[in-house]
Amino acid sequence: MKRRFGQDERDRNEPLAKVALGDGAFVLKRNSFRIDPISRFSRTRPTYEKPIELGAYSLDFNGDFYADNRCLKAYAPPPRDKSIHFDLSVGYDNFAAKDENEKHYLNPILSWLLQKKDSSRESGTEKNR
């Protein structure tokens, strides 16, 4: 088989993929991505816009749901000087651990969506789709 100059080197640099054969056996194969015909990539591209905030919801310390941003906290970055010394014991005495066994799911987000839908229906701003 006749090979072009540099093809061996290119083959060695391509990533290998494991393909399972069963019973724990596998074979290594080269990954490939066909680009022919190139015209299949000439579709219109999506337009990306800056995200907008649709609303807010909050969960307080007890896990109660509120359809506003009353529990929002601002992030204040530390000063830029090099003499930052963090004391990790500060605030440890009033730390409240969350129950790791409690499942939180998506209930707060779904509750907010339902309230948003109801409020838009009441105000008549819901779009017909």
N, C-alpha and C positions, 0 to 999 in steps of 0.2 A: 504494500500500500504506500503510495507516494504522499508525503506530507509537505505542506508549505513550511517555509522557514518561520520559526517562532511558535508554531502550533503546539508543540510539546510543552513549552513553557506556559502558554495560555491555559492548556488543559490542567496543568498542575496547580494553577492559581484559582481555578473555579472551585466553589464550595461543593462539598459532598453532602448528600442526604442519605440518611439511613432508611432503608425500605425493609419492613419486617416480612420475613418469610414464614413465620410460625415457629412454635416450639423454642422461642428465644433466639432463633437464628435471624440474621439480617444480611443485607448486601448493601454496599455503598454505591450510589449512582450519582452522576453529575446532575445538578439542577439546570433546567433550561427554561427559557421564556421566548416563545416564538414572536417575532415582530412582523412577519410577512402575512398579509400585505400591510404595508404601513398606513394605508388609507383607513384602516379600522380605528386609528387613533385621531382622526381628523374631525371629531365631533365638536360641537360647541362646548366650551368649558363652563363649569358653574361659576357664578359670581359669588364672591365672599364679601360679606359686609361685617362691620363691627357689631358685636353682640349688643343687644339691648336688654335692660332689666325689665322683666315682666311683672315682678312683684317681689314680696318678701314674706317669709314666715319665721317664727321664732319658737324655740323650745326652751322653757325656763329650766331651772335647776331640778324641778320635780318631774320634768318631761311633759308638762302641760303645753298644749299647742295654742299659738296665737297667730292670726293672719296679718301680722305686721312685723316691723323690725325692732321691737322694743328690747330685745336681748342682743342687739348688734353691738359689737365691740370694735374699736379701732385698733389697728396695728401701729405701734410706734417703734420704728427700727432703733437699735442701739446706736449710741454715738459712734462716729467714725474714728475716734482716736484709738490708738493701739493698747491703751491701758484698761481694757475691759476685764473685770474679774467677776464672774458669776458665782453667787453663793446659792447652790442648789438646795440648801436647807431652808431658805426663806420661803415662807408660806406652806411648809410641809405640815405644820401643826393644824392648819385648817383645811387641808386637802381632803376632798370627798371622792372616794373611789367609786367608779360605776360598776354595776353588776355585770360582769362579762358574760354571764349565762343568759341574760335577758336579750331577746331578739327585738330589734327596732324596726326592721323591714322598711317599707316605703310609705307607711301610713301617714306621716306628717305631710309628705309631698302630695299624696293623693287627696288628703283633706283640703290642702290649700287649693289644688286644682278644682275640686268640687265647689269650694266657696267662691273662687274666682269665676267659675262658670255661672253660678247662681247670681252673683252680683252683676255680671255683665248682662245676664238675661233680664234682670230687674231694671237696669238702666237703659236697656235697649241698644246696647253697643255690640251685641254679639252678631257676628257676620254669618249669613246663611251660606252653607257649603253644600 
